């Protein structure tokens, strides 16, 4: 018996920074078990002196997964958790449709700048109505086979160019007939020409971007005619919110606006947007080879630290930085003991059923890699009314932590979930490699506070549910079925006692 290799050991504290003395936090990154122990217990466990621990404590730490008797069993549990997630969550699909690769902006840090080398004729080439029909017939066939289409997201380029209004409305009308929800990622510059469409077809949300105050935004988010974009975008955001459509405002942050981006908060408050039920905003680091700043941008951690320096608490700052927000929300849920740890073996939709379809019907899995035809995963097959996927799709569907050697032995295995494939490709030229992003930094910052405060409030030492316990209750036959069955229903019936969100994702 020894300490698990998946232990993350942290010092619990309060959000004001006060350390909780004579206590240590153990978090098992495989099973999601958070426990408070004293330093002597930890010292004995790390030294392999398990026999020094009181029997009741030893049994508790073994039951919750902090101690292990069988490394092979831990590896098998990784496979069971990973396959459960893949079998259930990958039953659905999300479609992303690009009406055009063209864009009204020429942002200095755009990761799609390689599109511009194709020339104006290629950029101005739009999706045909025939292609829309083929996509929607394929979607309908997927629904008839029991595959749930979660949503359709408009993307680009810029999907809402005013000259493409009729095409956008045609796509919306087709989606409505199939009862597929609609969303969009747009620069917001020409939204006034689409407001009636957004309302008629009940768009669930729009993502729009501003990069701080006017003088900063207009140096970064430049219209193709050379003018700034701030005033027009802000006006259209207000118009959209006034019409009852939710806007998620993204504030991209790089070296040149790291010190000024936060001032957008005051502007949004004066505009009456902050606090609206139909509006939210967050900050996100911009990185990549096209970025003109030092070291290709800044990190999520630097953005979080910038927010802390503006006087925000750790939770307030985390709620405004997208990577930290995801970690914060998960930890809060686990600390309530309402849900088990979400053991996701994949980082994002690119690995679990997102199909991005460009104007010519070429399909990609990751929007970071759009217009790089060598990385396409298939094409719309109009003759058979389906999305015809090629063998390269397999690489995306098998990009899971249980297939990634470095991730498989990492304590943060289900916290980072392998990291961003697009970022891995940018760094290594291989999207199947792991990418260690900011999730670890966010976890190490927030977990000590979430669980430190929960410990002092409740006086409990077992602060979350542990996946180890329900996994141990599975029979040998059930474990084998989960690893080998092709039936989603069969797998779900076995894992539903501990699967987070399974019922929602199955329906």
C-alpha positions in Angstrom: 0.0 0.0 0.0 1.4 3.4 -1.0 0.4 7.0 -1.8 -1.4 7.2 -5.2 0.6 8.7 -8.1 -2.4 10.9 -8.8 -2.2 12.9 -5.6 -2.1 16.7 -5.8 -0.8 18.1 -2.4 -1.7 21.7 -1.6 -1.8 24.0 1.5 -5.4 25.0 2.3 -6.1 28.7 2.8 -8.8 31.3 3.0 -9.5 33.7 0.1 -7.9 36.5 2.0 -4.6 34.5 1.8 -4.6 33.2 5.4 -3.1 29.8 5.5 -4.9 27.1 7.6 -2.1 25.8 9.9 -1.4 22.2 10.6 -3.5 20.9 7.8 -2.8 19.7 4.2 -5.1 19.2 1.3 -5.0 15.9 -0.7 -6.7 16.0 -4.0 -6.7 12.8 -6.1 -6.8 13.8 -9.8 -8.1 10.4 -10.9 -11.0 10.0 -8.5 -11.7 13.7 -7.5 -11.3 13.0 -3.8 -10.5 16.0 -1.7 -9.5 15.3 1.9 -7.9 17.3 4.7 -5.1 15.5 6.7 -2.5 16.6 9.2 1.2 17.0 8.1 2.3 13.9 10.0 -0.1 11.7 8.1 1.1 13.1 4.8 4.8 12.7 5.9 4.2 9.0 6.7 2.3 8.4 3.5 5.0 10.0 1.4 7.7 8.0 3.1 5.8 4.7 2.5 5.2 4.2 6.3 1.5 3.4 5.9 1.7 1.1 8.8 2.2 4.1 11.1 -1.3 5.4 10.3 -4.2 4.6 12.5 -6.3 1.7 11.0 -9.4 3.8 10.5 -7.5 6.6 8.8 -5.7 4.1 6.6 -8.9 2.5 5.5 -10.5 5.9 4.8 -7.6 7.0 2.5 -7.6 3.7 0.7 -11.4 3.8 0.3 -11.2 7.3 -1.2 -8.3 6.5 -3.5 -5.5 8.5 -1.8 -3.7 5.2 -1.0 -3.5 2.4 -3.6 -2.6 -1.3 -3.5 -2.8 -1.8 -7.3 -1.4 0.5 -9.9 -2.9 -1.7 -12.7 -6.3 -1.1 -11.1 -5.8 2.7 -11.3 -4.9 2.4 -15.0 -8.0 0.2 -15.6 -10.2 2.9 -13.8 -8.8 5.5 -16.1 -9.9 3.4 -19.1 -13.4 2.9 -17.5 -13.9 6.5 -16.8 -12.6 7.6 -20.2 -14.7 5.2 -22.1 -17.9 6.0 -20.1 -17.5 9.7 -21.0 -16.8 9.0 -24.6 -19.6 6.6 -25.1 -22.2 8.9 -23.5 -21.1 12.4 -24.5 -20.1 11.6 -28.0 -23.6 10.5 -28.8 -24.4 14.0 -29.9 -22.9 16.4 -32.4 -22.4 20.1 -32.8 -22.3 21.7 -36.3 -20.3 24.9 -37.0 -21.2 26.5 -40.4 -19.0 29.0 -42.2 -21.1 30.9 -44.8 -17.8 32.5 -45.9 -14.2 32.8 -45.1 -14.3 36.5 -45.8 -14.1 39.0 -42.9 -14.7 42.7 -42.6 -11.8 42.9 -40.1 -8.0 42.6 -40.3 -7.1 41.9 -36.7 -3.3 41.9 -36.1 -3.4 38.7 -34.0 -5.9 36.6 -36.0 -5.0 32.9 -36.1 -6.8 32.7 -39.5 -4.4 35.2 -41.2 -3.2 32.4 -43.5 -6.6 32.8 -45.3 -5.6 36.1 -46.7 -2.9 34.5 -48.9 -5.7 32.8 -50.9 -6.8 36.1 -52.5 -10.0 38.1 -52.6 -11.8 35.8 -55.0 -11.4 32.9 -52.6 -12.2 34.9 -49.6 -15.4 36.2 -51.2 -16.6 32.8 -52.2 -19.8 32.0 -50.2 -21.6 28.7 -49.3 -24.2 27.9 -51.9 -27.8 27.1 -51.1 -27.3 23.7 -52.5 -24.5 23.1 -50.0 -26.8 24.3 -47.2 -29.4 21.8 -48.4 -26.9 19.0 -48.4 -25.7 19.9 -44.8 -29.2 20.0 -43.5 -30.2 16.8 -45.1 -27.2 15.2 -43.5 -28.2 16.7 -40.2 -31.8 15.3 -40.6 -30.4 11.9 -41.3 -28.3 12.1 -38.2 -31.3 12.9 -36.1 -33.2 10.0 -37.7 -30.4 7.7 -36.6 -30.7 9.0 -33.0 -27.8 11.4 -33.0 -28.8 14.6 -31.2 -27.6 17.8 -33.0 -26.8 20.0 -30.0 -26.7 23.2 -31.9 -25.5 25.0 -35.0 -23.0 27.8 -34.6 -22.3 30.4 -37.2 -18.6 31.1 -37.6 -16.1 32.5 -40.1 -14.4 34.6 -41.4 -17.3 36.8 -40.4 -20.6 35.1 -40.7 -22.8 38.2 -40.5 -21.6 40.3 -43.4 -24.6 42.3 -44.6 -24.2 41.1 -48.2 -24.7 37.5 -46.8 -28.0 38.3 -45.1 -30.2 36.1 -47.4 -27.8 33.2 -47.1 -27.8 33.4 -43.3 -31.6 33.6 -43.1 -31.8 30.6 -45.4 -29.6 28.5 -43.1 -31.7 29.7 -40.1 -34.9 28.6 -41.8 -33.5 25.2 -42.5 -32.3 24.8 -38.9 -35.6 25.8 -37.5 -37.4 23.0 -39.4 -35.1 20.6 -37.6 -35.5 22.3 -34.2 -31.8 22.9 -33.9 -30.7 25.7 -31.6 -28.6 28.5 -33.1 -25.6 30.5 -31.8 -22.9 32.6 -33.5 -19.4 33.9 -33.1 -19.3 37.3 -34.8 -17.3 40.5 -34.7 -20.6 42.4 -34.3 -19.8 45.1 -36.7 -22.9 44.7 -39.0 -25.4 43.1 -36.6 -28.0 45.8 -37.1 -28.7 44.2 -40.5 -29.5 40.9 -38.8 -31.4 41.9 -35.7 -34.8 40.7 -37.1 -33.3 37.3 -38.0 -31.7 36.9 -34.6 -35.0 37.5 -32.9 -37.2 35.5 -35.3 -34.9 32.4 -35.0 -34.3 32.8 -31.3 -30.5 32.7 -31.3 -29.4 31.4 -27.9 -26.3 33.6 -27.7 -23.7 35.5 -29.6 -20.0 35.8 -28.8 -18.6 39.2 -29.7 -15.2 40.7 -29.0 -13.8 44.0 -27.9 -10.2 44.4 -26.8 -10.6 47.1 -24.2 -11.2 50.9 -24.5 -11.5 52.6 -27.9 -7.9 53.6 -28.4 -6.7 50.1 -27.7 -9.4 48.2 -29.5 -9.1 50.3 -32.6 -5.4 49.4 -32.9 -6.0 45.7 -32.6 -9.4 45.1 -34.2 -9.1 47.0 -37.4 -11.8 47.2 -40.1 -10.4 46.2 -43.5 -10.9 49.8 -44.7 -8.4 50.9 -42.0 -10.8 52.4 -39.6 -11.5 51.5 -36.0 -14.4 49.3 -34.8 -15.1 50.1 -31.1 -18.0 52.5 -31.4 -19.9 50.4 -33.9 -19.4 47.2 -32.0 -20.5 48.6 -28.7 -23.6 50.2 -30.3 -24.6 46.8 -31.8 -23.9 45.0 -28.5 -26.3 47.3 -26.7 -28.9 46.9 -29.6 -28.6 43.1 -29.3 -29.1 43.0 -25.5 -32.0 45.5 -25.8 -33.7 42.9 -28.1 -33.4 40.2 -25.5 -30.5 38.2 -27.1 -27.7 37.1 -24.9 -24.2 38.5 -25.7 -21.0 36.9 -24.3 -18.4 39.6 -24.7 -14.8 38.3 -25.0 -11.9 40.7 -24.3 -8.8 39.4 -25.9 -5.6 40.3 -24.0 -2.1 40.6 -25.2 1.1 42.3 -24.1 0.1 45.7 -25.4 -3.3 45.8 -23.6 -2.6 43.7 -20.5 -2.5 46.9 -18.4 -5.5 48.6 -20.1 -8.0 45.9 -20.9 -9.7 46.0 -17.5 -10.9 49.5 -18.1 -13.6 48.0 -20.4 -15.5 47.1 -17.2 -16.2 50.7 -16.4 -17.3 51.4 -20.0 -19.7 48.5 -19.9 -21.1 49.7 -16.6 -21.7 53.2 -17.9 -23.4 51.7 -21.0 -25.8 49.8 -18.7 -24.6 46.4 -20.0 -22.9 45.0 -16.9 -25.5 43.4 -14.7 -28.0 42.7 -17.5 -29.4 39.2 -17.6 -28.6 39.2 -21.3 -25.0 40.2 -21.1 -21.7 38.8 -19.7 -18.1 39.4 -20.4 -14.7 37.7 -19.8 -11.0 38.1 -20.5 -9.0 35.7 -22.6 -5.3 35.6 -23.4 -4.3 35.8 -27.0 -1.5 33.6 -28.2 -0.2 32.1 -31.4 2.5 32.5 -34.1 0.7 35.4 -35.8 0.7 37.5 -32.6 2.9 40.6 -32.9 3.8 40.9 -29.3 6.5 39.4 -27.1 6.6 35.6 -26.9 3.4 35.4 -29.1 1.1 36.9 -26.4 0.4 36.4 -22.7 -0.8 33.4 -20.6 -4.1 32.9 -18.8 -2.2 33.1 -15.5 -0.9 36.6 -16.4 -4.5 37.7 -17.2 -5.7 36.3 -13.9 -2.9 38.1 -12.0 -3.7 41.3 -13.8 -7.3 41.0 -12.5 -6.1 40.4 -9.0 -3.9 43.5 -9.1 -7.1 45.5 -10.0 -8.4 44.6 -6.5 -10.5 41.6 -7.3 -10.7 38.6 -5.0 -9.5 35.3 -6.3 -13.0 34.2 -7.0 -14.0 37.5 -8.7 -10.9 37.3 -10.9 -11.5 33.7 -11.7 -15.1 34.5 -12.8 -13.7 36.9 -15.4 -10.9 34.7 -16.9 -12.3 31.9 -19.0 -9.9 29.0 -18.1 -10.1 29.9 -14.4 -13.9 30.1 -14.6 -14.2 26.5 -15.7 -12.0 25.3 -12.9 -13.8 27.4 -10.3 -17.2 26.2 -11.3 -16.2 22.6 -11.2 -14.6 22.9 -7.8 -17.6 24.7 -6.3 -19.8 21.9 -7.5 -17.6 19.1 -6.1 -17.3 20.9 -2.8 -21.2 20.8 -2.4 -21.0 17.0 -2.7 -23.8 17.1 -5.2 -21.8 15.7 -8.1 -18.9 13.3 -8.7 -15.7 14.6 -10.3 -16.1 15.2 -14.0 -13.5 12.8 -15.4 -13.4 14.1 -18.9 -10.7 12.5 -21.1 -10.9 15.1 -23.8 -10.3 18.8 -23.8 -13.0 20.3 -26.0 -15.6 19.7 -28.7 -12.9 19.1 -31.3 -12.4 15.6 -29.9 -16.0 14.8 -29.2 -18.4 15.5 -32.1 -17.8 19.0 -33.4 -18.0 19.3 -37.2 -16.9 22.5 -38.7 -18.1 22.9 -42.3 -16.6 25.5 -44.6 -18.2 27.1 -47.7 -17.1 24.3 -49.9 -18.4 21.5 -47.6 -14.9 20.6 -46.3 -15.1 19.4 -42.7 -12.7 20.2 -39.9 -12.7 19.2 -36.3 -10.9 22.2 -34.8 -11.6 25.8 -35.7 -7.9 26.7 -34.9 -7.0 24.7 -38.0 -9.6 26.0 -40.5 -8.5 26.4 -44.1 -5.6 24.1 -43.6 -6.9 21.5 -46.0 -4.4 18.9 -45.2 -6.0 18.7 -41.7 -9.6 18.3 -42.9 -11.4 15.2 -41.6 -13.9 14.8 -44.5 -16.4 16.5 -46.7 -20.2 16.8 -47.2 -21.4 14.0 -49.4 -24.3 15.4 -51.3 -25.1 12.2 -53.2 -25.5 10.2 -50.0 -26.8 13.1 -47.9 -24.2 12.6 -45.1 -21.0 13.9 -43.6 -18.4 11.7 -45.2 -15.5 11.4 -42.7 -12.1 10.0 -43.6 -9.6 8.0 -41.5 -8.0 11.2 -40.1 -11.1 11.5 -38.0 -9.9 8.6 -36.0 -6.9 10.6 -34.7 -9.3 13.2 -33.2 -11.6 10.7 -31.7 -8.7 8.8 -30.1 -7.0 12.0 -28.7 -7.9 11.0 -25.2 -5.8 11.1 -22.0 -5.9 7.3 -21.7 -4.1 7.2 -25.1 -1.6 9.9 -24.3 1.4 8.5 -22.3 2.4 11.6 -20.5 -1.2 12.4 -19.5 -1.9 8.9 -18.4 0.5 9.2 -15.5 -0.1 12.8 -14.6 -2.0 13.8 -11.4 -3.8 16.5 -13.4 -5.1 13.9 -15.9 -8.8 14.8 -15.7 -8.1 18.5 -14.9 -6.2 19.4 -18.0 -7.7 16.6 -20.1 -4.8 16.6 -22.5 -5.0 20.3 -23.3 -5.8 22.1 -26.5 -5.1 20.2 -29.7 -4.8 23.4 -31.7 -2.1 24.7 -29.3 -0.3 21.4 -29.4 -0.2 21.6 -33.2 1.1 25.2 -33.2 3.9 24.1 -30.8 4.8 20.7 -32.1 3.2 20.2 -35.5 1.3 17.3 -34.1 -2.2 17.8 -32.7 -2.2 14.3 -31.0 0.4 15.5 -28.5 -0.5 16.8 -25.1 -0.5 20.5 -24.4 -0.1 21.6 -20.8 -2.0 24.9 -20.6 -3.2 27.0 -17.7 -5.6 24.5 -16.0 -2.9 23.4 -13.6 -2.2 27.0 -12.5 -5.9 27.6 -12.1 -6.4 24.5 -10.0 -3.5 25.1 -7.7 -4.7 28.6 -7.1 -8.4 27.9 -6.5 -8.6 24.4 -5.0 -6.8 25.4 -1.7 -9.4 28.2 -1.2 -12.5 26.3 -2.2 -11.6 23.3 0.1 -10.0 25.4 2.8 -13.1 27.4 3.3 -15.3 24.3 3.1 -13.2 22.6 5.8 -13.4 25.6 8.2 -17.1 26.0 7.5 -18.2 22.4 7.9 -15.4 20.9 10.0 -15.4 17.8 7.7 -12.3 16.2 6.4 -13.9 14.4 3.4 -14.8 17.4 1.2 -16.0 15.7 -2.0 -17.5 12.5 -3.3 -14.9 10.1 -4.6 -15.2 8.1 -7.8 -13.1 5.3 -6.2 -16.0 4.1 -4.2 -18.6 3.5 -6.9 -15.9 2.1 -9.2 -15.0 -0.4 -6.5 -18.6 -1.6 -6.4 -18.6 -2.6 -10.1 -18.4 -6.3 -10.7 -15.7 -7.7 -12.9 -18.4 -8.3 -15.6 -19.6 -4.7 -15.4 -16.1 -3.4 -15.7 -15.5 -5.6 -18.8 -18.8 -4.4 -20.3 -18.0 -0.7 -19.9 -14.6 -1.2 -21.6 -16.0 -3.2 -24.6 -19.7 -2.6 -25.1 -20.8 -0.7 -28.2 -24.2 0.0 -26.6 -24.6 3.5 -25.1 -27.6 2.3 -23.1 -25.7 -0.7 -21.7 -22.8 1.5 -20.6 -25.0 4.2 -19.2 -27.0 1.8 -17.1 -23.8 0.7 -15.4 -22.2 4.0 -14.8 -25.2 6.2 -14.2 -24.7 6.2 -10.4 -21.6 8.3 -10.7 -21.7 9.8 -14.3 -21.9 13.6 -14.1 -24.5 15.0 -16.5 -25.1 11.6 -18.2 -28.9 11.7 -18.2 -28.9 15.2 -19.8 -26.3 14.2 -22.5 -28.0 10.9 -23.3 -31.4 12.4 -24.1 
